[in-house]
Amino acid sequence: MRAAIINQFGSSDMLTVVNNHPSPKIEDNQVLIRVYAAGLNRIDFLTRQGDLKGVRGKKFPMILGNDIAGVVVERGRNATQFQVGDAVYGMIDPNPSLSWTKFTQSGAYAEFAVTREETLAKKPDNLSYEEAAAIPLACLTAYQALLQKGQIQPGKSILINGAAGGVGVFAVQLAKAWGANITAVCSERDRELVTSLGADSVINYKEENITDLQRQFDCIYDVAVTTSFSECRHLLTENGVFISNIVNAGNFMSSLLFPIGRMFGFRKFSTFAFVFPSGEDLKTISTMVEKGDIRPILDKQFSLDEIREAHDYSESGKARGKVVINISNEAQEKRP
Ligand SMILES: NC(=O)c1ccc[n+]([C@@H]2O[C@H](COP(=O)([O-])OP(=O)(O)OC[C@H]3O[C@@H](n4cnc5c(N)ncnc54)[C@H](OP(=O)(O)O)[C@@H]3O)[C@@H](O)[C@H]2O)c1
């Protein structure tokens, strides 16, 4: 099959497109997908650079990418949720079972990809394959962070730092759909975008330091990872929660020890987002997409042959919204 592979860690120059990569074989609980479009995420660059070799290994050749939209072409004996021919999308994990670190493997930049069936959901009918591939990892990150950690409900106030990035645009839309009052932090060029997505007020981080704000929030979601719990504690309401998009020793220990801390009167809470593939969560997201509550923001699309340019463009920070790879012409032919 055609695939973009790396044979060593490094810059985007390490990405090579080959025509004869062996197609993946499926286990009983897995499905094989003909990939039409794959989405790029920051984790792809980190993997390519070797920053995640401790959790993702260093077995070459390696195919990067976790976000796919495509069609089921084969299913294992115990994979019964989907029929061959179903249009699906998801954050894939080629591991036959979730690894003990909970880290997924990659494998999306290829004509065929394998994943456990429970990582997938049916593609929303109102989206093209390219649009669908722009959703899974970023939207699941925001969904799981805000629902499970932030417990966002109607009337809660939330500050979203990095509101116009890959994860941030979904965080704003989800928080809006759940009835929160949203303060979005982004640069001036993105003010209009985040307002159109549902932000109630906007702060330009280049002009105003959020730690100087005179307001408090029930939840601060630091998507851009540019601040910390200690810097933002005074911005939290009495039972406020600070969610970082990165796991570090501080927020890991704080998460673990919070129930004990609460017994000693500590109320403000620091925790972290850690995305995991979930077809169930994606099903809810699909319903929200079909209702018009969430839309993906697509920036540029590239072909598989342009994979190096796609990485360079996305990594440069110039993209507004998602960068997507068209793996097959059918991605365009099958637009709704
Ligand atoms: N924990 C998890 O499970 C998980 C999952 C997904 C992503 N992540 C991590 O989350 C982070 C964000 O991911 P992403 O995909 O959203 O990245 P992204 O698309 O690159 O977006 C980052 C956003 O942050 C903004 N930003 C940069 N500097 C800022 C500052 N000083 N203050 C406020 N905003 C600032 C950028 O705005 P400009 O365009 O103006 O520079 C951009 O809109 C990354 O570090 C990624 O690795 C973690």
The ligand as a Gaussian input file, in Angstrom:
#p B3LYP/6-31G(d) Opt

LIG

0 1
 N       -2.969000      16.244000      26.777000
 C       -3.484000      15.831000      25.617000
 O       -4.128000      14.777000      25.545000
 C       -3.291000      16.698000      24.414000
 C       -4.042000      16.441000      23.250000
 C       -3.895000      17.300000      22.165000
 C       -2.961000      18.359000      22.236000
 N       -2.217000      18.523000      23.367000
 C       -1.250000      19.643000      23.476000
 O       -2.003000      20.847000      23.575000
 C       -1.299000      21.929000      23.017000
 C       -2.195000      22.650000      22.018000
 O       -2.535000      21.783000      20.972000
 P       -3.255000      22.342000      19.657000
 O       -3.388000      21.204000      18.720000
 O       -4.441000      23.121000      20.011000
 O       -2.098000      23.331000      19.130000
 P       -2.160000      24.465000      18.018000
 O       -3.170000      24.132000      16.983000
 O       -0.760000      24.734000      17.614000
 O       -2.741000      25.744000      18.806000
 C       -2.025000      26.412000      19.771000
 C       -2.732000      27.767000      19.984000
 O       -2.125000      28.413000      21.090000
 C       -2.028000      29.791000      20.790000
 N       -0.988000      30.443000      21.582000
 C        0.346000      30.490000      21.343000
 N        0.958000      31.203000      22.310000
 C       -0.019000      31.610000      23.160000
 C       -0.007000      32.388000      24.354000
 N        1.126000      32.884000      24.873000
 N       -1.176000      32.597000      24.983000
 C       -2.340000      32.123000      24.494000
 N       -2.406000      31.387000      23.346000
 C       -1.253000      31.131000      22.707000
 C       -1.731000      29.826000      19.314000
 O       -2.097000      31.097000      18.815000
 P       -1.252000      31.852000      17.673000
 O       -1.723000      31.274000      16.374000
 O       -1.629000      33.273000      17.865000
 O        0.219000      31.573000      17.932000
 C       -2.630000      28.710000      18.783000
 O       -3.899000      29.185000      18.439000
 C       -0.033000      21.321000      22.419000
 O        1.013000      21.513000      23.321000
 C       -0.361000      19.855000      22.263000
 O        0.788000      19.044000      22.305000
 C       -2.366000      17.730000      24.448000

